[in-house]
């Protein structure tokens, strides 16, 4: 078949394109935001990319159009599909029908950490020789692409709570029917879709309803919103997870004991027994939680805790998740995807533990729909507190002013509306030993590579990743 994907450069839809191509279909796609790393990955797969949503992209008509959830009525290509009667479906529905049928699906859900944890599970299963299929909403290191069909029984999927399409407002994960489900956490997010936390909890309970009685649900013991979801009704065995070690009655089945304060080393306890250690280049309690969920998910499909921990100790990371771009002039420059106050704070906390007293710069673009609506604005100043210098970028068209966030930051923060000015300031003021984290869930005007080039020019030459490792 010829399949055309509208919204192909989204992290989910791009991964879907890779799977469709692997199934032997001719794949093309359109988007309005064609930028690396997804655009690069798709082009490497031989997938034709088109800019914009024009009717001419659908001439001659493809056999099927997969419509991404960013597409709305009134868009030229959408109206053309409907008017011409071209067969169409949503991405999650296509995935469920053509890829997930007959597989043991391992679904990774939650407000934070889905991409990283999904990649970890896929990596562990791959190292264990299980040849998993997977779909990851990002670009993983250590794999050729963000999705693969795999040759075995298992399929690992990033189970997103965002809606499926303009014609299907259910969360994507309702389509997947996982047998193993890791619910990492649950907070209010996606304010453009959900009115409040209760609305998201309802979707999570729809997911719980689809998990068979012979499956497993994993969730953190200290997440009250998830306890409330389970209390709505659960027909599947559950196991809880926690950071810290306790042998008291009722302690979680899975526990992670920190061996290093920055999370770069931890022990896994399973059923009250110390089972293994993980030592890796990642930092932050969020990554310890992600790793514990990955080990527990892999254990459910027969991978020993020791083997899973050994695989995670070699985990190469995920692009744009504290990805170290370089260390020019002794300055570490990271690219990070964090776009929620909790994720920003946890990431910066982990880096602070690693940096000690050395200076941290955070350059943050509040780009997500929820950020643009101002749903999290009262938490932003505190979320960036571990950084010494914070530059908030006010993107064009945002519905509210970041000045109040800057004012609440006790002199640590400043406001910028010009990328060139940010690059000039940071490249002028950054010192040896500093760490700079650029945080955005978009392309951010290419500031990452432009800042790297400016620092390299200042240093008089190019330097690649250094002692900080591949990822933090």
DRENDO-267996 format. One line per 5 residues: for each residue x, y, z of C-alpha. Coordinates in Angstrom, 1 decimal, decimal comma, padded with zeros to 4 digits. Layout:
BEGIN
X:Y:Z ~ ...
//
This chain:
BEGIN
000,0:000,0:000,0 ~ 000,9:003,6:-000,3 ~ 000,4:005,2:003,1 ~ 000,6:009,0:003,6 ~ 001,1:010,3:007,1
-000,1:013,7:008,1 ~ 002,0:015,0:011,0 ~ 004,9:012,6:010,1 ~ 007,6:014,5:012,0 ~ 005,9:014,1:015,4
007,8:011,7:017,6 ~ 005,0:009,1:017,5 ~ 004,0:009,5:013,9 ~ 007,7:009,4:012,8 ~ 008,1:006,1:014,6
004,9:004,8:013,0 ~ 006,3:005,7:009,6 ~ 009,4:003,5:010,3 ~ 007,2:000,5:011,1 ~ 005,0:001,0:008,1
008,1:001,1:005,9 ~ 009,4:-002,1:007,5 ~ 006,1:-003,8:006,7 ~ 006,8:-003,2:003,0 ~ 004,5:-000,2:002,4
005,4:002,8:000,4 ~ 005,5:005,7:002,9 ~ 005,3:009,4:002,5 ~ 004,3:012,2:004,8 ~ 003,7:015,9:005,4
004,4:018,2:008,3 ~ 004,9:021,9:009,1 ~ 007,8:021,3:011,5 ~ 010,5:019,4:009,7 ~ 013,6:019,4:011,8
016,2:016,9:013,2 ~ 016,5:014,4:014,7 ~ 013,2:013,0:013,4 ~ 013,5:014,5:009,9 ~ 017,0:013,1:009,6
015,9:009,6:010,7 ~ 013,0:009,5:008,3 ~ 015,1:010,6:005,3 ~ 017,6:007,9:006,2 ~ 014,8:005,3:006,0
013,9:006,4:002,5 ~ 010,7:008,1:003,5 ~ 009,5:011,1:001,4 ~ 008,9:014,2:003,4 ~ 006,8:017,2:002,3
006,5:020,6:003,9 ~ 003,0:021,8:004,8 ~ -000,4:020,2:004,5 ~ -001,4:020,7:000,9 ~ -004,0:018,8:-001,1
-001,5:018,2:-003,9 ~ 000,5:016,0:-001,5 ~ -002,4:013,5:-001,7 ~ -002,4:013,5:-005,6 ~ -002,6:010,8:-006,8
-004,5:009,5:-003,8 ~ -002,7:007,2:-001,4 ~ -004,4:003,9:-000,4 ~ -004,6:005,1:003,2 ~ -003,9:008,3:005,2
-002,9:008,2:008,8 ~ -003,8:011,4:010,5 ~ -001,8:012,7:013,4 ~ -003,5:014,2:016,5 ~ -002,1:017,7:015,8
-004,3:017,9:012,6 ~ -007,6:019,6:012,9 ~ -010,6:020,3:010,7 ~ -010,1:023,2:008,4 ~ -006,6:022,2:007,4
-006,4:021,8:003,6 ~ -005,1:018,2:003,6 ~ -007,7:017,0:006,1 ~ -010,6:018,6:004,2 ~ -009,3:017,0:001,0
-009,2:013,6:002,6 ~ -012,8:013,9:003,8 ~ -014,1:015,4:000,6 ~ -012,4:012,8:-001,7 ~ -013,4:009,9:000,5
-009,8:008,7:000,9 ~ -009,6:006,0:003,6 ~ -008,1:007,3:006,8 ~ -007,3:006,2:010,4 ~ -005,5:007,3:013,5
-001,9:006,4:014,3 ~ -002,8:004,4:017,4 ~ -005,6:002,5:015,7 ~ -003,3:001,5:012,8 ~ -000,6:000,4:015,2
-003,0:-001,8:017,2 ~ -004,4:-003,4:014,1 ~ -001,3:-004,0:012,0 ~ 001,5:-004,4:014,5 ~ 000,4:-005,2:018,0
-002,0:-008,0:017,2 ~ -000,8:-011,3:018,8 ~ 002,2:-009,7:020,6 ~ 002,8:-009,4:024,3 ~ 002,7:-005,6:024,6
004,7:-003,8:027,2 ~ 003,2:-000,4:027,6 ~ 005,0:002,5:029,3 ~ 002,7:005,3:030,5 ~ 002,9:008,3:032,7
003,3:012,1:032,7 ~ 007,1:011,9:032,7 ~ 009,8:009,4:031,6 ~ 007,8:007,5:028,9 ~ 010,4:007,8:026,2
013,4:007,0:028,3 ~ 011,8:004,1:030,1 ~ 010,4:002,6:026,8 ~ 013,9:002,8:025,4 ~ 015,4:001,2:028,5
013,0:-001,7:028,3 ~ 013,6:-002,2:024,6 ~ 017,4:-002,1:025,2 ~ 017,2:-004,6:028,0 ~ 015,1:-007,0:026,0
017,4:-006,6:023,0 ~ 020,5:-007,3:025,1 ~ 018,7:-010,4:026,5 ~ 018,3:-011,8:023,0 ~ 014,5:-011,4:022,8
014,5:-009,4:019,6 ~ 011,7:-007,0:020,7 ~ 009,7:-004,8:018,5 ~ 009,3:-001,3:019,8 ~ 007,9:002,2:019,2
009,6:005,0:021,0 ~ 008,4:008,7:020,9 ~ 011,9:009,9:020,4 ~ 015,3:009,0:018,9 ~ 017,1:006,4:021,0
020,8:005,9:021,0 ~ 021,9:002,3:020,4 ~ 019,2:001,5:017,8 ~ 019,1:002,4:014,2 ~ 015,7:004,0:014,5
012,9:004,9:016,9 ~ 010,9:001,9:016,0 ~ 011,5:-001,7:014,8 ~ 009,1:-004,6:014,1 ~ 011,4:-007,1:016,0
011,4:-010,8:015,5 ~ 010,1:-012,0:018,8 ~ 006,9:-012,2:020,8 ~ 007,4:-008,9:022,7 ~ 006,6:-005,3:021,6
007,4:-002,3:023,8 ~ 005,4:000,8:023,2 ~ 005,4:004,3:024,6 ~ 001,8:004,5:025,8 ~ 000,9:008,2:025,5
-002,2:009,7:027,2 ~ -002,6:012,4:024,5 ~ -005,7:012,0:022,3 ~ -005,6:009,8:019,2 ~ -007,0:012,1:016,5
-009,6:014,9:015,8 ~ -012,1:012,1:015,2 ~ -011,1:010,0:018,2 ~ -010,6:011,8:021,5 ~ -009,6:008,7:023,5
-006,0:008,6:024,8 ~ -003,7:006,7:022,4 ~ -002,9:004,0:025,0 ~ -006,5:002,8:025,1 ~ -005,8:001,1:021,7
-002,8:-000,9:022,8 ~ -004,1:-003,5:025,3 ~ -000,8:-004,1:027,1 ~ -000,1:-007,2:029,1 ~ 002,6:-005,5:031,1
002,0:-001,9:032,0 ~ 004,3:000,5:033,8 ~ 002,5:003,6:035,0 ~ 005,5:005,8:035,9 ~ 003,7:008,8:037,5
000,6:011,0:037,0 ~ 000,3:014,8:037,1 ~ -001,8:017,4:035,4 ~ -000,5:018,1:031,9 ~ -001,9:018,6:028,4
-004,1:021,5:029,4 ~ -005,1:021,9:025,8 ~ -006,8:018,4:026,0 ~ -007,8:017,8:029,6 ~ -009,7:020,1:031,9
-008,1:018,7:035,1 ~ -006,3:015,8:036,7 ~ -009,5:013,8:037,1 ~ -010,0:013,8:033,3 ~ -006,6:012,3:032,8
-007,2:009,8:035,6 ~ -010,3:008,7:033,8 ~ -008,3:007,9:030,7 ~ -005,7:006,0:032,8 ~ -008,5:003,9:034,2
-009,7:003,2:030,7 ~ -006,2:001,8:030,1 ~ -006,3:-000,3:033,3 ~ -009,6:-001,8:032,1 ~ -007,9:-003,2:029,0
-005,0:-005,1:030,8 ~ -005,7:-008,8:031,2 ~ -005,9:-010,6:034,5 ~ -002,7:-012,5:033,7 ~ -000,8:-009,3:033,2
001,0:-007,0:035,5 ~ 000,6:-003,3:036,5 ~ 003,6:-001,5:038,0 ~ 003,4:001,9:039,6 ~ 005,2:004,0:042,3
004,0:003,6:045,8 ~ 004,3:007,4:046,4 ~ 002,0:008,5:043,5 ~ -001,5:009,2:045,1 ~ -003,0:010,0:041,7
-002,2:006,5:040,5 ~ -003,5:004,9:043,7 ~ -006,8:006,7:043,0 ~ -006,8:005,2:039,4 ~ -006,3:001,7:040,7
-009,0:002,2:043,3 ~ -011,5:002,9:040,5 ~ -011,3:-000,8:039,8 ~ -008,5:-003,2:038,9 ~ -008,5:-006,7:037,6
-004,8:-007,2:037,2 ~ -002,0:-008,0:039,8 ~ -000,2:-004,8:040,8 ~ 003,4:-004,3:042,0 ~ 004,6:-001,1:043,6
008,0:000,6:043,3 ~ 009,9:003,1:045,6 ~ 013,2:004,8:046,0 ~ 014,8:003,8:049,3 ~ 015,2:000,5:051,0
012,9:-000,8:053,7 ~ 012,3:-004,4:055,0 ~ 009,1:-003,5:056,9 ~ 005,9:-005,4:056,2 ~ 004,1:-003,9:053,3
007,2:-002,5:051,7 ~ 007,1:-002,2:047,9 ~ 008,1:-005,3:045,9 ~ 010,6:-003,1:043,9 ~ 013,0:-000,8:045,7
016,0:001,3:044,5 ~ 018,7:002,1:047,0 ~ 020,9:005,0:046,0 ~ 024,6:004,2:046,0 ~ 025,4:007,7:044,6
023,5:010,8:045,5 ~ 023,2:011,9:041,9 ~ 021,6:008,6:040,9 ~ 024,5:007,4:038,8 ~ 024,6:004,2:040,9
021,8:002,3:042,7 ~ 021,0:-001,1:044,0 ~ 017,7:-002,9:043,1 ~ 015,9:-004,8:045,8 ~ 013,2:-007,3:044,7
010,9:-009,0:047,2 ~ 013,1:-007,9:050,1 ~ 016,3:-009,3:048,5 ~ 019,2:-007,2:047,1 ~ 019,2:-008,4:043,5
021,6:-006,3:041,5 ~ 023,4:-002,9:041,0 ~ 023,2:-000,4:038,2 ~ 026,1:001,9:037,4 ~ 025,5:004,2:034,5
026,2:007,7:033,1 ~ 022,7:009,0:033,8 ~ 021,7:011,2:036,7 ~ 018,6:012,2:038,6 ~ 016,0:010,4:040,7
013,7:010,4:037,7 ~ 016,1:008,2:035,9 ~ 016,5:005,9:038,9 ~ 012,7:005,5:038,8 ~ 012,7:004,9:035,1
015,4:002,3:035,4 ~ 013,5:000,5:038,2 ~ 010,4:000,4:036,1 ~ 012,3:-001,0:033,2 ~ 013,9:-003,8:035,2
010,5:-004,7:036,7 ~ 008,9:-004,7:033,3 ~ 011,6:-006,9:031,9 ~ 011,4:-009,3:034,8 ~ 007,7:-009,9:034,0
008,7:-011,3:030,6 ~ 011,5:-013,5:032,0 ~ 014,6:-011,4:032,0 ~ 016,4:-011,8:035,3 ~ 017,0:-008,7:037,5
020,7:-009,2:037,3 ~ 020,8:-009,4:033,5 ~ 018,5:-006,4:033,2 ~ 020,7:-004,4:035,6 ~ 023,8:-005,4:033,6
022,1:-004,2:030,4 ~ 021,1:-000,9:031,9 ~ 024,7:-000,3:033,1 ~ 025,5:-000,1:029,4 ~ 022,4:001,9:028,4
023,4:004,4:025,7 ~ 020,6:006,9:026,4 ~ 018,1:008,8:024,3 ~ 018,7:011,8:022,1 ~ 017,5:015,1:023,7
017,4:013,6:027,2 ~ 020,4:015,3:028,8 ~ 022,3:014,5:025,7 ~ 025,8:015,9:026,0 ~ 026,5:017,8:022,8
030,1:018,7:023,6 ~ 032,5:020,2:026,1 ~ 034,1:023,2:024,3 ~ 036,5:025,1:026,5 ~ 035,7:022,8:029,4
032,0:023,8:029,3 ~ 029,4:021,0:029,2 ~ 026,5:021,7:026,8 ~ 023,4:019,5:027,2 ~ 020,2:019,2:025,1
017,2:018,2:027,2 ~ 013,5:017,7:026,4 ~ 012,1:018,6:029,8 ~ 008,9:020,8:029,4 ~ 007,0:020,3:032,7
008,0:021,8:036,1 ~ 008,5:018,4:037,7 ~ 010,8:017,2:034,9 ~ 012,8:020,5:034,8 ~ 013,4:020,3:038,6
014,3:016,6:038,7 ~ 016,7:017,0:035,8 ~ 018,4:020,1:037,3 ~ 018,6:018,4:040,7 ~ 020,4:015,5:039,2
022,8:017,8:037,4 ~ 023,4:019,8:040,6 ~ 024,5:016,6:042,4 ~ 026,9:015,9:039,7 ~ 028,2:019,5:039,3
028,6:020,2:043,0 ~ 029,3:023,9:043,5 ~ 030,1:024,5:039,8 ~ 027,8:026,8:037,9 ~ 024,7:025,6:036,0
023,0:027,6:033,3 ~ 019,4:026,7:032,2 ~ 018,1:028,1:029,0 ~ 014,4:027,2:028,8 ~ 011,7:027,6:026,2
008,2:027,0:027,5 ~ 007,0:025,6:024,2 ~ 004,4:022,9:025,0 ~ 000,7:023,6:024,6 ~ 000,3:023,4:028,4
003,2:025,8:029,0 ~ 001,8:028,2:026,4 ~ -001,5:028,2:028,2 ~ 000,2:029,1:031,5 ~ -001,1:026,1:033,4
002,2:025,6:035,2 ~ 003,4:029,2:035,5 ~ 003,2:029,4:039,3 ~ 005,7:026,4:039,6 ~ 008,3:027,5:037,0
010,5:029,7:039,2 ~ 010,8:026,9:041,8 ~ 011,4:024,2:039,1 ~ 014,5:026,0:037,9 ~ 015,9:026,8:041,4
018,9:024,4:041,2 ~ 020,4:026,5:038,4 ~ 022,6:029,5:039,0 ~ 021,6:031,3:035,9 ~ 018,2:030,8:034,2
017,3:032,4:030,8 ~ 013,6:032,1:030,0 ~ 012,8:032,5:026,3 ~ 009,5:034,2:025,6 ~ 008,4:032,5:022,3
006,2:034,5:019,9 ~ 002,5:034,1:020,4 ~ 002,6:032,8:023,9 ~ -000,5:033,8:025,8 ~ 001,2:035,1:029,0
004,3:037,0:030,1 ~ 007,2:035,3:031,7 ~ 008,2:038,5:033,6 ~ 006,5:037,2:036,8 ~ 008,5:034,0:036,7
011,7:036,0:036,4 ~ 010,7:038,3:039,3 ~ 010,1:035,2:041,5 ~ 013,5:033,8:040,8 ~ 015,5:035,8:043,3
017,8:037,4:040,8 ~ 018,8:034,1:039,1 ~ 016,7:034,5:036,0 ~ 016,4:036,8:033,1 ~ 014,0:037,1:030,1
015,0:036,9:026,5 ~ 013,1:037,3:023,2 ~ 016,1:037,0:020,9 ~ 018,1:033,8:020,3 ~ 021,2:035,7:019,0
021,3:037,7:022,3 ~ 021,1:034,5:024,3 ~ 024,0:032,9:022,4 ~ 026,1:036,1:022,6 ~ 025,6:036,4:026,4
026,2:032,7:027,3 ~ 029,2:032,3:025,0 ~ 030,7:035,5:026,5 ~ 030,0:034,8:030,2 ~ 030,3:030,9:030,5
033,4:029,7:032,3 ~ 035,4:026,5:032,4 ~ 033,5:024,0:034,6 ~ 030,1:025,4:033,8 ~ 027,2:023,2:032,6
024,6:024,6:030,2 ~ 021,3:022,9:029,7 ~ 019,0:023,9:026,9 ~ 015,4:022,8:027,6 ~ 012,7:022,6:025,0
010,4:020,1:023,4 ~ 010,9:021,7:020,0 ~ 013,7:022,8:017,7 ~ 014,2:026,1:019,6 ~ 015,5:027,8:016,5
018,6:025,6:016,3 ~ 020,0:027,2:019,4 ~ 021,7:024,0:020,5 ~ 024,1:023,8:017,6 ~ 024,5:027,5:017,2
025,6:027,9:020,9 ~ 027,9:024,9:020,5 ~ 029,5:026,5:017,5 ~ 029,9:029,8:019,3 ~ 031,6:028,1:022,3
033,8:026,1:020,0 ~ 034,8:029,3:018,2 ~ 035,6:030,9:021,5 ~ 037,7:027,9:022,5 ~ 039,5:027,9:019,1
038,5:024,4:018,1 ~ 036,0:021,6:018,3 ~ 035,8:019,3:021,2 ~ 033,4:016,3:021,5 ~ 031,8:014,7:024,6
034,3:014,5:027,4 ~ 034,4:013,2:030,9 ~ 030,8:013,8:031,6 ~ 029,9:010,7:029,5 ~ 027,3:010,3:026,8
024,3:011,3:028,8 ~ 023,3:012,6:032,2
//
